[in-house]
Amino acid sequence: MSVINITKKNFESEVLQSKVPVLLDFWASWCGPCKAVAPVIDEIGKEMSSSAKICKINVDEESELASMFKIRSIPTLVVMDKGKLIAQSVGVKSKNSIIKMLAV
Protein backbone atom coordinates (compact mmCIF):
# COMPACT_ATOMS: atom_id res chain seq x y z
CA MET A 1 0.00 0.00 0.00
CA SER A 2 1.26 3.44 -0.77
CA VAL A 3 0.95 6.56 1.32
CA ILE A 4 -2.64 7.67 2.03
CA ASN A 5 -3.67 11.33 1.94
CA ILE A 6 -5.74 12.12 5.01
CA THR A 7 -8.52 14.68 5.02
CA LYS A 8 -11.16 15.61 7.56
CA LYS A 9 -13.53 13.28 5.67
CA ASN A 10 -11.42 10.10 5.91
CA PHE A 11 -9.59 10.79 9.20
CA GLU A 12 -11.90 8.72 11.39
CA SER A 13 -12.02 5.66 9.10
CA GLU A 14 -8.33 5.66 8.09
CA VAL A 15 -6.73 6.77 11.38
CA LEU A 16 -9.00 6.41 14.39
CA GLN A 17 -10.48 3.07 13.31
CA SER A 18 -7.25 1.59 11.93
CA LYS A 19 -6.36 -1.90 13.13
CA VAL A 20 -2.64 -1.20 12.66
CA PRO A 21 -0.47 1.72 13.89
CA VAL A 22 -0.73 4.87 11.76
CA LEU A 23 2.11 7.29 10.95
CA LEU A 24 0.83 10.79 10.16
CA ASP A 25 3.21 13.08 8.30
CA PHE A 26 2.07 16.71 8.68
CA TRP A 27 3.60 18.64 5.76
CA ALA A 28 3.21 21.52 3.29
CA SER A 29 4.28 21.93 -0.33
CA TRP A 30 6.39 25.02 0.46
CA CYS A 31 8.34 23.29 3.27
CA GLY A 32 11.91 22.31 2.34
CA PRO A 33 12.44 19.85 5.22
CA CYS A 34 9.08 18.24 4.36
CA LYS A 35 10.32 17.66 0.80
CA ALA A 36 13.52 16.12 2.20
CA VAL A 37 11.66 13.57 4.32
CA ALA A 38 8.96 12.77 1.70
CA PRO A 39 10.96 10.05 -0.15
CA VAL A 40 11.71 8.34 3.18
CA ILE A 41 8.01 8.38 4.10
CA ASP A 42 7.18 6.88 0.68
CA GLU A 43 9.76 4.10 1.17
CA ILE A 44 8.40 3.26 4.60
CA GLY A 45 4.88 3.20 3.12
CA LYS A 46 5.93 0.53 0.63
CA GLU A 47 8.00 -1.51 3.09
CA MET A 48 5.61 -1.52 6.06
CA SER A 49 2.26 -1.76 4.29
CA SER A 50 1.30 -4.96 6.11
CA SER A 51 2.17 -3.76 9.63
CA ALA A 52 1.40 -0.01 9.59
CA LYS A 53 -0.53 2.63 7.69
CA ILE A 54 1.51 5.57 6.41
CA CYS A 55 -0.43 8.80 5.86
CA LYS A 56 0.16 12.44 4.94
CA ILE A 57 -1.78 15.49 6.05
CA ASN A 58 -1.25 18.74 4.15
CA VAL A 59 -1.44 21.43 6.87
CA ASP A 60 -2.50 24.12 4.39
CA GLU A 61 -5.46 22.09 3.14
CA GLU A 62 -6.38 20.45 6.47
CA SER A 63 -5.85 23.22 9.01
CA GLU A 64 -8.53 21.76 11.28
CA LEU A 65 -6.58 18.49 11.65
CA ALA A 66 -3.34 20.42 12.15
CA SER A 67 -5.01 22.44 14.92
CA MET A 68 -6.40 19.29 16.52
CA PHE A 69 -2.84 17.95 16.88
CA LYS A 70 -1.46 21.39 17.85
CA ILE A 71 0.99 21.37 14.93
CA ARG A 72 3.29 24.40 15.20
CA SER A 73 6.26 23.26 13.08
CA ILE A 74 6.55 20.95 10.11
CA PRO A 75 7.40 18.30 9.27
CA THR A 76 5.76 16.75 12.32
CA LEU A 77 5.38 12.99 12.53
CA VAL A 78 2.69 11.51 14.76
CA VAL A 79 2.07 7.83 15.49
CA MET A 80 -1.45 6.78 16.41
CA ASP A 81 -2.43 3.32 17.63
CA LYS A 82 -5.99 2.28 18.42
CA GLY A 83 -7.06 5.92 18.14
CA LYS A 84 -4.50 7.18 20.67
CA LEU A 85 -1.43 9.35 20.07
CA ILE A 86 1.60 7.31 21.15
CA ALA A 87 4.55 9.21 19.62
CA GLN A 88 5.29 12.61 18.10
CA SER A 89 8.41 14.09 16.57
CA VAL A 90 9.22 17.42 14.90
CA GLY A 91 11.78 17.83 12.13
CA VAL A 92 13.51 15.61 9.63
CA LYS A 93 14.20 12.12 10.95
CA SER A 94 16.14 9.20 9.55
CA LYS A 95 14.32 6.20 8.16
CA ASN A 96 15.41 4.08 11.13
CA SER A 97 14.19 6.70 13.62
CA ILE A 98 10.78 6.78 11.95
CA ILE A 99 10.53 2.98 11.89
CA LYS A 100 11.42 2.89 15.62
CA MET A 101 8.55 5.32 16.28
CA LEU A 102 6.21 2.78 14.68
CA ALA A 103 7.49 -0.15 16.76
CA VAL A 104 4.64 -0.23 19.25
N, C-alpha and C positions, 0 to 999 in steps of 0.2 A: 504494500500500500504506500502511496506517496503521501506527501504532506497535505493536510486538510486545512482549507481556509475556514476560520471560525467567524461567524457573525452572531449578532444578537439572536437571530432566528434559529440557528442550529446549535447554540452553546449548550443548552440543556441536554439535548439528545447525544451530542458528540462528546461532551466533556463531563457533565455532571452524572450522566447515566452510563458512562463507559465502564466496561468490565475489566479493562486494563489501565495501567497508569497513563496519564496524558501529559505530554510536554507542550506547554504553550509558549510560543516565541512571539513576544510583543515587539513590533518593528514598525518602521516607516520607510517609504521609498527614498526619502531625502537623507537618510541616516547612513553615513559611511560605515561605522562599526556593524550595523545591521547587515549591510551588504557583504561584509567580511565573514560573518558567521553563517550567512544563508546557505552556502554550499555544504557546510558541515551539518546543518540541520537537515538538508535534503538527503545527505548520505545516511544519517541516523534513521531517517524516515524509511529508507529502503532496507536497511540492515535489521531494524528492530520491529518491523511491521507485525510480527506475530506476538510480540510481548509488550508493545506499547503503542500508543497513538501519538503521532507527532503533528502538531497543529501550529498555525500562524494566525496572529491577530494584528491587523493593520490598525495602529492607534489613531490614525487620521480618519479612517472610515468607521471605526468602532470605538468612539470616545467613551461611550457608556460602559463598555467592558473594561477599558483602560482605567476609568474612574473606579469601577467596582474593585479592581485589584490595586488601586492606589499607585498606578504606574507614574513615576516621575522622571525616569531616565530610561532610554532604550539603547541597545536591546536589553530587555528583561526576560529571563526564562523562569517559568513557573511550572512546577510539577504538581499535578492533582491526582489523587487516588481515592476512589470511592466518593467523589464529590468534595473531598477535603484538600486544602492546600498543604502540601508536605515539604516543599522546598521552593526557594526563590533565589535568584542570582541576577545581579546587574552587570552588564558589560560582556565583552567578548570572552568566551570560554573555549578551552580545547575540546576536541571531540571526546576524549577520555573523561574530562570533568563533567561534561553533559551526560554521558552514559552513566557515570557514578550517581548523578542526581536522580536518575531513573531507577536505580537499583533499590527498590523498596521491599 
